[in-house]
């Protein structure tokens, strides 16, 4: 009999999905209309879970899966999994560490460029027919903020933060960062206090793990970033105090933002919808065919290892 796996998130690479379904009996939890009934019928048979970084798995759900051996996260965020509880139960939890670094860093730079150069606003300007109607071809559209040479402040110099730094440095941007401690293997400036980093930066790029840092980007940090400053978030929405961000945009306390993640996805504050100074993405920094294929391969390998009693690559619990 094939081992039973519970899938908590869609998998968008057909080949990965086909291989998952060939090797396991797969139940799609997100398609179950009556979840309690499903769990009482199948919960005791489930040995593996595949989930997304943002979705994770609640302690309550794990508690209803008594035979659970492995949670394979199709992502790198661990903030939505109770790792201590998983350890207590001897459940292995793995993540696709290293697989999505380049894509997330690419999107961070893309969002910053799009925000400060008004790329999406320019696109909308043409599509709305405004350019062809304006008597002087460029006069009605405001000048943009130069990207090259911007002082970049990175919050969290992990894999993604470092990949952002490499890219921004290639554009002549001086790089500073904050993290729990200074790192001696990078040429960037360590700034221990987030407020100081904000004061010294033209753009803050949030690339930190969200486990213990909810709401660190608040009103005071946004004020320190200032009226010429941009905020980019490719980590987790919970790191930013969203009402403070909305108020700062509204008041012109900062110049703009580029956001791939939100506090309550997929609900995005409607106050952002009409703002030309904000660029929005539906949490898709790792969503390329190449990266999702690599992530899917790692998930399949983790499941196979975990169910064979081996320690999966990218294991976070042992
Ligand atoms: C993914 C993420 O979009 O890695 C993470 O933690 O949030 C994202 O990169 C998500 O895990 C897709 O399943």
Boltz pocket constraint, residues with backbone or C-beta under 6 A from the ligand:
constraints:
  - pocket:
      binder: B
      contacts: [[A, 9], [A, 10], [A, 51], [A, 52], [A, 53], [A, 54], [A, 74], [A, 75], [A, 76], [A, 77], [A, 78], [A, 100], [A, 235], [A, 283], [A, 284], [A, 285], [A, 286], [A, 287]]
      max_distance: 6.0
